[in-house]
Amino acid sequence: MSQKTKVNTLIFCFALFLFIPRTAKAVLPPDFIFNIGSQIIQFFSAIIIFFSGIFAFLYQLIKIKTIALKKRKFWIASIFLLIICIAAGASYILALQSQKIEYEKWLRESQIHSEKNAIPAIEKTTTPTDNPLAPSTTQQTFFEAHKNTAISISNRDFKSILENENNDFLILDAREDIEFENGHFPSSTHIRFADIQDNAWETLPKEKFIYVFCWSGIRGKEVAEFLRSKKILARYLESGANGWYESGGSWIGSIKFSEKYSGPQFQKVFTTNEVKNYVKKGSILIDSREAKKYKQSHIPDSINISMLATSREDLEKLFAQIPEHSTVITICDDYVNCFDAKVVGVEVEKRKHKFLGRYNKPWEYGNI
């Protein structure tokens, strides 16, 4: 019997095995637990027969096509290598797609949770007579003259301003200390956003444009809005420090903050059950969300420490709440405070604690 006939026979037998109707029981019989082993063996035997047939067919096909070639082994190896590369590429693409789907799902869940627990902001209006820190008439004149200037600025427009050699501005880096130490714009002034909100905004010039750097532009917009509420003419780079660096802008040091802190603990995101198990073992939970969110809802016994929202003066008091040599998991629920949670993790390790990773679904904790 020829090899081709054998292959056809195997394929025919497997087709009969698949398509001949058999009786199916709707309820599992009492001896199911004992029969499942033989059923599994039969199933895998069928799979082995099927793939053996396919392999034999492919082998014969490759043999026929390459018999005339002197370098048959090279071509066979190349084909198998191509198959492996295609499989690896497909797996990588599927993994990226799955990751994207999970990330988008988390964003939707976090947004729903935030909107559900949101508390309407109460606006407070002041007048020059009841605010001793109100800017002078001259300051108001400068601000009023330019208040219609767009609050954001592109990299190209910012480069044009720098090339004009006009010193009538200040470049403000509002990121965290570890971000600034890792890399920054030349001759920029560094003041953390939390310190700006505390009272450092009073030290900024009132008759100059303030160009604000953050990582991506999200915090920069908040900083600029806050400063404008104080009658200070602030603008933020719409693509942040990262976009400025990628466009070839001037920079000292590194922009890759995530590369410096790339250990597994900074990549780890725990499930709810994992967090509960660690809590049972004595791990400390640090909620990195802003105080307003923490007050609305939080996991019992968690400590609230938000680097982005806490002034330098208060940080040490908050970190002092953590028992010595603790294992720590940080809590977050959106893009910004999950970055905050990572920064808190860095600070935790500086204080000789063990940082385990982050937990980004606190709304699930009480439901599982």
Number of C-alpha atoms within 10 A of each C-alpha: 5 6 11 11 10 14 17 13 13 15 18 11 13 16 12 10 12 10 8 7 8 8 5 7 7 6 7 9 9 8 8 11 9 9 11 11 11 10 12 11 11 12 11 12 12 16 13 12 15 16 13 15 19 15 13 15 17 12 13 15 12 15 14 10 11 16 11 9 11 9 10 15 11 11 14 15 11 12 13 11 12 12 12 12 12 12 12 12 12 12 12 12 12 12 12 12 12 12 12 12 12 12 12 12 12 16 15 13 15 20 13 12 15 16 9 9 11 12 11 6 6 6 6 5 6 9 8 10 8 9 9 8 10 15 17 11 9 11 18 18 14 17 23 13 11 12 16 9 12 10 18 18 17 14 20 11 11 15 13 10 14 11 9 8 8 8 10 10 16 17 19 24 24 25 23 19 13 12 19 22 14 14 16 23 20 11 11 16 16 19 17 25 25 20 17 18 16 15 10 14 18 15 8 15 14 22 17 17 19 22 22 30 32 28 22 16 20 17 20 30 22 15 26 23 18 17 21 17 11 18 21 27 28 31 25 28 27 22 22 22 26 18 18 24 18 10 12 9 15 11 15 14 12 15 21 12 16 12 9 10 15 10 11 10 17 18 14 13 19 18 15 18 12 11 21 15 11 16 15 9 10 12 18 21 23 26 29 31 26 18 14 10 17 17 10 11 11 18 15 8 10 16 20 22 26 24 25 24 20 19 19 13 10 11 14 10 11 14 17 10 11 18 10 10 12 17 22 24 29 30 30 24 24 18 13 14 22 19 16 25 30 25 22 26 26 18 16 22 16 11 15 12 18 18 23 21 22 28 24 21 19 20 17 11 15 10 7 8
